[in-house]
Amino acid sequence: MRRSHCTSWMGILALFGLLPYSKQHCYSMKLVSVRTWDTPNYGLKINMFERNNSMASVTTVRQDVAIPLWHLVLLQQPRKRNGGGSPSRTELPRTLYNSTTKTCDFLKYMRHVSAWNNVAKLMLSKGASNMSLACPLKVGVYMMNRIQVPPDTALLKFMYHPNTLYTLEGTVYGQSPKEGATRRFLCKYEVNATIFKSC
């Protein structure tokens, strides 16, 4: 994965509240909606809790996946316009990040960047998750019990645009060494959020 992807990865992680707080809590991210699509052999359920602006996920793997692939796309949706004429052409979302990674390569990449070690500890801590990054991914139930957006993160300041919706689209594919580059769709999720400035 190229170094140029570093900032984009940090932006994605900011969606899940995995980066340290900045000194001043002027920016906060609010979850708007969550949607999921799954398959009989790979179930995914994500609950959103508006009271404390958090999420929890349960992934049910009913058949071993030889090589799980994560395809992540982070989009900045066009800003809402107040008054004025319509734009001459439809504005398209801006792609901030678009990449596919083997789950078993995820930790290997993070070890090359010192900040990723702390992120990994948060994501994989026993108290919050039993998430597996193994290849193959074995049959089982995997939970992330606390996916929470903090009052502020270091990158929210740089991501902030008024009246802007951010969309994280995640797709999980399965790949078998016997099938070459063929990918099999397992599940998909979509998380929408906005960023607010308070000071």
N, C-alpha and C positions, 0 to 999 in steps of 0.2 A: 504494500500500500504506500503511495507516495506521501512525502511530507506535506504536500499542499493540502492533503485531506485532513491534516491535524485539526485545523480550526473548525472545519465542518463537523468532525467527530465531537468536538467540544460543544458545538451548538446542539447536536443531537442529545448529548448527555445532559445538557442544561435542561432539556425538556423533562428529564426524569429526576432533576434535583440532585445530581451526583457530583457537582462541582462545589468547591468551598464558597462560603458566603463572601461577598465583598464587604468592605469596611462600612459602607453606608447602604442601608436597605431602601434604596429609592425605586427599585424596579422589582416587579413581581409578575409571575406567570400564572394565569388562570386557565384551568382546563375548561373546554367548552363542550366537547363531545367525544365519544369513543365508539367505534364500530369494529366488529370482527366477522370474519368468514373462515370456516374451518371445513374439514373433511372427516369422513367416518374413522379413519385411522389416526387422525391428529386433531384433537379437540382443543380449542382455545376459548377461554372466557375471561373477559376483563371487566371488572366492576369499577365504576367511578363514584367517589364519595364527595359530594359537593360541600358537605359540612366542613371538612378539613382539606379540601382540594387535593385529594389523593386518589390513587388507583391500586388495585390488587389484581393479580392475574393467576390463572390456573391453566396449565398446559397438560393435557392428557395424551400421552403417546401410547397408542395401542398396537403399534408394529415398529420394530427396530428400524431406524433410519441410518443407512450406512454413512452417508456424508451429508449432514444438515448444512444448508446455505442460508445466510441472512441477506436479504436484499433490502437496503434501507434508502429511502428517498425523503429528504427534508425540503419542503416547499414553502415559499413565502407567497401567500396569495395576494392578488392586486388589492391595493388600498381602496376603501370606499370613498367616493367623491361626494362632497356636499355642494349641490347646486351646479350650475354650469351645464354646458352641452355635453352630449355623449361623446366619448372618444371616437376617433375615426375608425378604429378597428378594435376588436376584442383584445383586452389585455390578458396575457397568459401568466400563470404562476411562475415565479422565479425559482429555479432549482438551486438550492444551497448545497446539497450533497446528494450523490447518487452512486452507490457502490454495492457490490456483492462480496461477501466474505464467508469462508468456511468457519463454522463455529469453533472448530479445534485450532484455528490459527489466531483466534481473537486475543488470547492471553499472550501469545508470542509477540504480537505487534505491540501490545501495551507495555511489555517489558522494555522496549526501546525508548520509551518516553517516561520519565520519572513520575509524572503526574498520574499516569494510568495505573500504577501500582495501588495507589490509594482508592482509585475508582473501582478497581477490581475487588478490593477488600469490602467496599460498601455493597457492591452488586452481589457478591457471593458469600457474604457473612451468614453464618448458620442461623442467626436469629431472625433474619429477614428473608432468606431465600434458600431453596435447595436446588437452584438452577444448575443445569449440567451443560457444559460446553464440549462434551466428549464426542468423538467420532469413532465408532458409531454411537448414536443416541439410543439408549436402551428403553424398552417399554417401562413406563412409570408415570407418576403424577408429579409435576414440577410446579412449584409455587413461588411467586414473589409477593410477599405479604404487605410490603409498604413501598409503593412507588409514589413518592410525594415531592411536590414542587416546593422548595423552600421560599422564604420571603424575598430572597434575592440571591443571585449567583453572579459570578464574575463576568460572564458573557452576556447576560441579559441586557446590559447597558449597550453593547455593540449590536445586538440583535433588534433592539427596540425601534419600532416605527409606529406612529399613532394609527389607530383603527386598522390594524393589520392582523390577519389570521395566519397562523403557522400550522402546517399539516405535516405530520410524520406518518409516512406510509411504510409499513414493514411487511415483507412477504417472506415466508419460510418455504424453501424448496428442499426436496430430497434428491440425492444423486447416488447412483450405484456405479462402482468401478466397472461392472460388466456392461453398463449401458453407455459408457463414454461420457459425452458432454450433455446428454439428455437430462433435463430437470423435470421433477414431478412436483406439482403444486401441493402444498400441505395446508397452509393457512395464510391469512392476511389480516392485518389490523390497521386502523386509521385513527390517529389521535389528533384532535384539533385544539389549539390553545391560542391565547392572546397574551400580550405583554403590556402591563400598565406601569406608568411612571407616577410616583406620588410626591416627589420632591426634586 
